[in-house]
Amino acid sequence: MTRFNEKNCAPQCVKCNGYNDGEQHKHAKYIDAKYGAGTADHLEALAGIRGQKLHTKFALKEIAKEYRLKAKALAKEKGISLK
């Protein structure tokens, strides 16, 4: 599943993401440049796997907890506060 795969997250402007339907080819080039050739293809293959299990409520809570900790650590590193 690619929804919470950190390699599948990258910033995009409103124009590219909203009005230009995500500019998938440009996004794929960015991902490959950042993480290495073939990464975008690998993520696309993961997204196309049929029969993927949905995350359980418990798993989603654990994912949320993990990203809260990462956000706090990043905020501390950057010297900003989270509300």
LINSULGI-V634453 format. One record per residue. N is the residue number from 1. D_FIRST is the distance of its C-alpha to the first C-alpha in Angstrom with 2 decimals. Layout:
n = {N & N}
d_first = {D_FIRST & D_FIRST}
This chain:
n = {1 & 2 & 3 & 4 & 5 & 6 & 7 & 8 & 9 & 10 & 11 & 12 & 13 & 14 & 15 & 16 & 17 & 18 & 19 & 20 & 21 & 22 & 23 & 24 & 25 & 26 & 27 & 28 & 29 & 30 & 31 & 32 & 33 & 34 & 35 & 36 & 37 & 38 & 39 & 40 & 41 & 42 & 43 & 44 & 45 & 46 & 47 & 48 & 49 & 50 & 51 & 52 & 53 & 54 & 55 & 56 & 57 & 58 & 59 & 60 & 61 & 62 & 63 & 64 & 65 & 66 & 67 & 68 & 69 & 70 & 71 & 72 & 73 & 74 & 75 & 76 & 77 & 78 & 79 & 80 & 81 & 82 & 83}
d_first = {0.00 & 3.78 & 5.94 & 7.39 & 7.38 & 11.16 & 11.70 & 10.28 & 12.99 & 16.50 & 19.57 & 20.98 & 24.25 & 24.75 & 26.40 & 23.64 & 20.75 & 22.75 & 25.62 & 24.29 & 20.95 & 18.96 & 20.80 & 17.72 & 19.97 & 21.31 & 18.01 & 16.85 & 20.24 & 19.88 & 16.59 & 18.31 & 21.46 & 19.96 & 17.72 & 19.39 & 19.69 & 16.86 & 14.06 & 13.44 & 13.59 & 11.11 & 8.49 & 9.79 & 9.61 & 5.93 & 5.84 & 8.75 & 8.04 & 10.03 & 10.41 & 7.01 & 8.43 & 8.66 & 9.41 & 13.12 & 15.68 & 16.46 & 13.02 & 12.97 & 16.50 & 15.78 & 13.20 & 15.96 & 18.57 & 17.03 & 16.91 & 20.38 & 21.72 & 20.38 & 21.91 & 25.16 & 25.40 & 24.93 & 27.45 & 29.87 & 29.57 & 30.28 & 32.99 & 31.73 & 31.45 & 28.71 & 29.96}
